[in-house]
Every structure is written in structure tokens, then in C-alpha cells.
């Protein structure tokens, strides 16, 4: 088998495993499936699963990253409001324009199924790692758009906003119970504005109003 065919087969198996895990998460409403169930659904062997991923958690993180990747897709499809927009303006526009409530509500529901809808430390860590993965993808897209930008500056900017979004997730869940409705979207939008204001003017600045959790 040629190198090209081996690479194509590996990519096919990788995608099949991730797609099978995503399907099992949807069908079971959780992550309590076995490696054997996953391998059967993906039509691969157990050995192939572990050739691609170290553990089931790694697979779940990849699925979560794909789901949260809507913000990267939105960033690629939305342009900033004006030609003089800064990198911050572009990221702020993408965060405002992207419907993140639907994917984070789904992930919160699925990962919290076995713990009275409250995320366990393990599942919270999985979401955190998924946000980190999305941050890396977003940084790569930002560098593609701005090839002359300093890579460290880009990673610091993107990382601060995505880390902030992860913090928002906890406050959003506390205020809404993880719902996917108009009220939940209003709460999320208010929190995003709080994040952007803090990032623009400085964290801990006096006079920053609290989010309107209504």
C-alpha cells in the first residue's frame, strides 16, 4: 500500500471513529458507551480505535471540539464590520455572530446526564480541553488571515477570549440550567458583552456592570 493510500485509510478510520462517537452520544444522551460499542459502530477493530486515540476521553474531547468548532466556522464566514477592524474586532464580531448556545447546551446536557445535569470535574475538564482545541484552531485561522501578525500576540488574544468563554459557560449554566431557548441566548449575549468589555478595557476595571441574567 502506498503512503498516500495509507494516509487516506488512516483519515477514513479516524473520521469513522469520531462520527461513530458523536452518533452514540446523540443516541444515548451521554458518554457511557464502551470501546467495543464504538468500534462496532465505526466498523473498525478495538486496536484501530486505540491506534488513533489514547482513551475514550480523547475521542469525546475531539467530538466536543468539532461541536464547538461552529465558532471557527462562523469566524471563517463572517467578516468584521469595517476594513479598519482590528484582530480583536474580528474575534468580537465572530463571538457575537455565532450561536454558541445550541452546541454548549447540547454538550452540557450530554456530559451532565449521569450527574443530575451538573458537570462532574471530569466532564468539566473535557469541555475545557475542547475549548483549548478550538482556541488553537481559531489561532491558526487568525494567522492565516494576518500572516504578518506576531504569533504570540495572536495566541494570547485568542486564548484570553476563549478562556473567558469557558468561564462564561459556568455562569451561563448557573443562570439558565443549560437551556437552549431565547432567555438562555439573552443571558449568553449579556455575558459575552461583559467578556468583551473586560478584555477591551481591562479586567477588574471599576464601573463594569454585572451581566443582566434575566
ABEGO torsion letter per residue (X at the ends): XBAAAAAAAAAAAAAAAAAAAAAAAAAAGBABBBAAAAAAAAGBBAAAAAAABABAAAAAAAAAAAAAAAAAAAAAABBBABAABBAAAAAAAAAAABBAAAAAAAAAAAAAAAAGGBBBAAAAAAAAAAAAAAAAAAAAAAAAABAABBAAAAAAAAAAAAAAAAAAAAAAAAAAGGBBBAAAAAAAAAAAAAAAAAAAAEBGBBGBBBBBBX
